[in-house]
Amino acid sequence: MEQIFGDRWKVGGRLGAGVSGDLFLVEDLTGEHSGPCVLKSASNASGGRRVAREIVALGRLCHPGIVPMLDHAPIKKPCAPPYLVLPLASGGALGDPARLRAFKNKPRKIVAVALQIATALVVVHEAEIVHRDVSLQNILCHGPQGEVWLADFGLCLFRLDHRAGEVIETAKPRAFAQDVYGLGKVIEALKEGCVCQETAPLDRLLATMICPLPARLQSMRQVAAALAAI
């Protein structure tokens, strides 16, 4: 028997499972979205809270560097596990080994990707949201010119008390520096194995991102400005 979510999303296959729940390849029966899409469905109470948190966050965000949400279930509907629908990223996760090898000794390419994520995080932080899980696996490659999306907001916190079902957690102001550290670790992983002298500016920037809080850059705008200047 075919499985359909929301009288609209026809399941074409199971892509796998994540912390939040199951991932399905789906087709839009309305024809509004012609390309392949991914549906994330919560499989337990913890996953339900993560998906609900992600629905609220993505509903407040719009930026070329943030994965767009195409549809979602009503998160307050009783007895129905939440789900959301996203476009399929054709290039996979940035953390795929083959993808990582493409960055070796290419500092300009590293800066280009890092700047996309930094500018996306500026928008995230201005919306009073802390991502809290910036990593290679949560950056998706989708365009022919190296375009990427920041994804997976299931662990995010809201600076203000935005309610999403049971999601009422509030981040402290200094929590935004957690995303600075996360992006720093992404840059560090991308430049691993680089031996060219052109990485020196990146090394200096990383020293201000992957460090104890008192010395760490506190604003993603500072990070974006520093990357733009390299």
Secondary structure, 3 states (H helix, E strand, C coil): CCCEECCCEEEEEEEEECCCEEEEEEEECCCCCCCCEEEEEECCHHHHHHHHHHHHHHHCCCCCCECCCCEECCCCCCCCCCEEEEECCCCCECCCHHHHHCCCCCHHHHHHHHHHHHHHHHHHHHCCEECCCCCHHHEEECCCCCCEEECCCCCCEECCCCCECCECCECCHHHHHHHHHHHHHHHHHHCCCCCCHHHHHHHHHHCCCCCCHHHCCCCHHHHHHHHHHC
